[in-house]
Amino acid sequence: MSKIVVLGAGPAGCSAGYHLAKSGHKVMLIDKDCFPRDKTCGDGISLGSVQALSTMGIYPDDIKRLASEYAQIDGFLLGVSNEISHLCPTELKGYCIPRFVFDNLLYQKAINAGCVARTQRISDIEGYHQELYSDFDYIIDARGVYAGEANAIAIRAYWSIKVADFPKIYLSKAQIYFDKAFGVNGYGWIFPVAVDSELVKLNVGVGVWLDEYQKNNTNIIRLFNEFVQRNQATKQLLSLVVSQQKPKAYPLATAKRANTVSYGKVFKIGDAANLTDPLTGEGIANAILSGLYVTQAINMSTSPELASENWQRLYQLYFEPDLDAGLQIKSFRKFSFINKLLIWLMNRNKPFAEQVTYTFAGLIPYKKLLP
Ligand SMILES: Cc1cc2nc3c(=O)[nH]c(=O)nc-3n(C[C@H](O)[C@H](O)[C@H](O)COP(=O)(O)OP(=O)(O)OC[C@H]3O[C@@H](n4cnc5c(N)ncnc54)[C@H](O)[C@@H]3O)c2cc1C
């Protein structure tokens, strides 16, 4: 049994805390915030994330029973703003859950598994907080994007609309719109995140990659306003909004090449290890899975040095191949007509449309799309 400190109680930290405590380790879970707390996100729990949640003993019935707000997602609309779109239903169901609600579910799982919680900001492990090295056998760094390398930025707002005014067909659909203004890889989204008898709460946002964003010399608030004012779907919805929350921006740490995920007895997971999908910006599935695999690395090793090597190996085995494939696809997508072509092809070929949709939803690996 080891003494382990997990820094950060987002999906990655809670998953690590849960699995480590379940394996019999003594785990302290430290976060700078008290839970429940908000996290700026699209709130999309992809099919890949639903699968990852099952490793923590959280199944769809638990979501429906325990989440005070959620929307079930059974299809994706992919479109190029105001030009062309394709709606593809999915038999498997994903969810959108406000992170205020979702992260608290995971946090309770970690605490119930035996983690001891502490609220404290840990900013500098090497300097100010060196005592962590002597007090603990392992330090799991799950402090999110600021402990990783930010390479994308996104912004989201919550809008509420009367259910009666909202098009029924989209109550369970995730809408994703490419637009030249967002670069080739960036996109805007409209996700329902809570539906009751009166209101539907929407998460509306835009995400862009910094390499394209800096090239275009614009800013994320301006892009969000353009999405809201120019896209026909958002424009129409805005006229129906009964209440809204100010947009909030936050960076993302999407995949990077030649990634090192451990040094000494510090093991990085989730966004701190840049595990977010380089094409969709979805990071919850890999955050949760990294908590499981880092636990396996520790449990299969006889010393922190070996565990460090094993965590790097498991990263290379389970994450790197598909993240690299995603980066490769991203490098092919140089011109914005590619997105139009993609959706044009989806409209003509159902199996292709399903493959793209399930890839977007995190159930078909990018490796499969490459020759
Ligand atoms: C606008 C936006 C939209 C997104 N949409 C989606 C989406 O729809 N679906 C999806 O799958 N992913 C999405 N992502 C990515 C997703 O939010 C992250 O990949 C995911 O949250 C990573 O989980 P994590 O546990 O690694 O980090 P986080 O969720 O960021 O958790 C880190 C935790 O560490 C704590 N912490 C930070 N610093 C310190 C410190 N110094 N000391 C102590 N504690 C600290 C924080 O309080 C937090 O609780 C989106 C990201 C953004 C920015």
The ligand as an SDF file (V2000), in Angstrom:
LIG
                    3D

 53 58  0  0  0  0  0  0  0  0999 V2000
  -14.9290   25.3900  -23.4840 C   0  0  0  0  0  0  0  0  0  0  0  0
  -14.5090   23.9430  -23.4520 C   0  0  0  0  0  0  0  0  0  0  0  0
  -15.3730   22.9840  -23.9440 C   0  0  0  0  0  0  0  0  0  0  0  0
  -15.0530   21.6240  -23.8130 C   0  0  0  0  0  0  0  0  0  0  0  0
  -15.9900   20.7090  -24.1910 N   0  0  0  0  0  0  0  0  0  0  0  0
  -15.7740   19.4000  -23.9620 C   0  0  0  0  0  0  0  0  0  0  0  0
  -16.8100   18.4550  -24.2030 C   0  0  0  0  0  0  0  0  0  0  0  0
  -17.9290   18.8030  -24.5950 O   0  0  0  0  0  0  0  0  0  0  0  0
  -16.5440   17.1470  -23.9680 N   0  0  0  0  0  0  0  0  0  0  0  0
  -15.3220   16.7240  -23.5080 C   0  0  0  0  0  0  0  0  0  0  0  0
  -15.1200   15.5040  -23.3470 O   0  0  0  0  0  0  0  0  0  0  0  0
  -14.3380   17.6170  -23.2450 N   0  0  0  0  0  0  0  0  0  0  0  0
  -14.5320   18.9420  -23.4380 C   0  0  0  0  0  0  0  0  0  0  0  0
  -13.5560   19.8510  -23.1220 N   0  0  0  0  0  0  0  0  0  0  0  0
  -12.2950   19.3590  -22.5440 C   0  0  0  0  0  0  0  0  0  0  0  0
  -12.5070   18.9650  -21.0760 C   0  0  0  0  0  0  0  0  0  0  0  0
  -13.0450   20.0520  -20.3570 O   0  0  0  0  0  0  0  0  0  0  0  0
  -11.1800   18.5500  -20.4320 C   0  0  0  0  0  0  0  0  0  0  0  0
  -10.4690   17.7060  -21.2990 O   0  0  0  0  0  0  0  0  0  0  0  0
  -11.4210   17.8180  -19.1100 C   0  0  0  0  0  0  0  0  0  0  0  0
  -12.0350   18.6840  -18.1900 O   0  0  0  0  0  0  0  0  0  0  0  0
  -10.0800   17.3140  -18.5480 C   0  0  0  0  0  0  0  0  0  0  0  0
  -10.2680   16.7910  -17.2590 O   0  0  0  0  0  0  0  0  0  0  0  0
   -9.0970   16.9200  -16.1840 P   0  0  0  0  0  0  0  0  0  0  0  0
   -9.5910   16.2360  -14.9620 O   0  0  0  0  0  0  0  0  0  0  0  0
   -7.8160   16.5290  -16.7710 O   0  0  0  0  0  0  0  0  0  0  0  0
   -8.9680   18.5010  -15.9100 O   0  0  0  0  0  0  0  0  0  0  0  0
  -10.0420   19.5090  -15.2840 P   0  0  0  0  0  0  0  0  0  0  0  0
  -11.4000   19.0810  -15.5780 O   0  0  0  0  0  0  0  0  0  0  0  0
   -9.6120   20.8600  -15.7270 O   0  0  0  0  0  0  0  0  0  0  0  0
   -9.8200   19.3840  -13.7180 O   0  0  0  0  0  0  0  0  0  0  0  0
   -8.6790   19.9160  -13.1030 C   0  0  0  0  0  0  0  0  0  0  0  0
   -8.9660   20.1030  -11.6200 C   0  0  0  0  0  0  0  0  0  0  0  0
   -7.7680   20.5740  -11.0000 O   0  0  0  0  0  0  0  0  0  0  0  0
   -8.0700   21.6410  -10.1260 C   0  0  0  0  0  0  0  0  0  0  0  0
   -6.8850   22.4900  -10.0580 N   0  0  0  0  0  0  0  0  0  0  0  0
   -6.3790   23.2630  -11.0460 C   0  0  0  0  0  0  0  0  0  0  0  0
   -5.2720   23.9070  -10.6170 N   0  0  0  0  0  0  0  0  0  0  0  0
   -5.0810   23.5150   -9.3330 C   0  0  0  0  0  0  0  0  0  0  0  0
   -4.1040   23.8380   -8.3590 C   0  0  0  0  0  0  0  0  0  0  0  0
   -3.1210   24.7010   -8.6090 N   0  0  0  0  0  0  0  0  0  0  0  0
   -4.1830   23.2510   -7.1430 N   0  0  0  0  0  0  0  0  0  0  0  0
   -5.1940   22.3790   -6.8610 C   0  0  0  0  0  0  0  0  0  0  0  0
   -6.1640   22.0560   -7.7490 N   0  0  0  0  0  0  0  0  0  0  0  0
   -6.1010   22.6040   -8.9730 C   0  0  0  0  0  0  0  0  0  0  0  0
   -9.2670   22.3430  -10.7730 C   0  0  0  0  0  0  0  0  0  0  0  0
  -10.0130   23.0710   -9.8130 O   0  0  0  0  0  0  0  0  0  0  0  0
  -10.0450   21.1590  -11.3570 C   0  0  0  0  0  0  0  0  0  0  0  0
  -10.9870   20.6550  -10.4440 O   0  0  0  0  0  0  0  0  0  0  0  0
  -13.8110   21.2180  -23.2550 C   0  0  0  0  0  0  0  0  0  0  0  0
  -12.9110   22.1890  -22.8150 C   0  0  0  0  0  0  0  0  0  0  0  0
  -13.2520   23.5350  -22.9050 C   0  0  0  0  0  0  0  0  0  0  0  0
  -12.2820   24.5600  -22.3930 C   0  0  0  0  0  0  0  0  0  0  0  0
  1  2  1  0
  2  3  1  0
  2 52  2  0
  3  4  2  0
  4  5  1  0
  4 50  1  0
  5  6  2  0
  6  7  1  0
  6 13  1  0
  7  8  2  0
  7  9  1  0
  9 10  1  0
 10 11  2  0
 10 12  1  0
 12 13  2  0
 13 14  1  0
 14 15  1  0
 14 50  1  0
 15 16  1  0
 16 17  1  0
 16 18  1  0
 18 19  1  0
 18 20  1  0
 20 21  1  0
 20 22  1  0
 22 23  1  0
 23 24  1  0
 24 25  2  0
 24 26  1  0
 24 27  1  0
 27 28  1  0
 28 29  2  0
 28 30  1  0
 28 31  1  0
 31 32  1  0
 32 33  1  0
 33 34  1  0
 33 48  1  0
 34 35  1  0
 35 36  1  0
 35 46  1  0
 36 37  1  0
 36 45  1  0
 37 38  2  0
 38 39  1  0
 39 40  1  0
 39 45  2  0
 40 41  1  0
 40 42  2  0
 42 43  1  0
 43 44  2  0
 44 45  1  0
 46 47  1  0
 46 48  1  0
 48 49  1  0
 50 51  2  0
 51 52  1  0
 52 53  1  0
M  END
$$$$
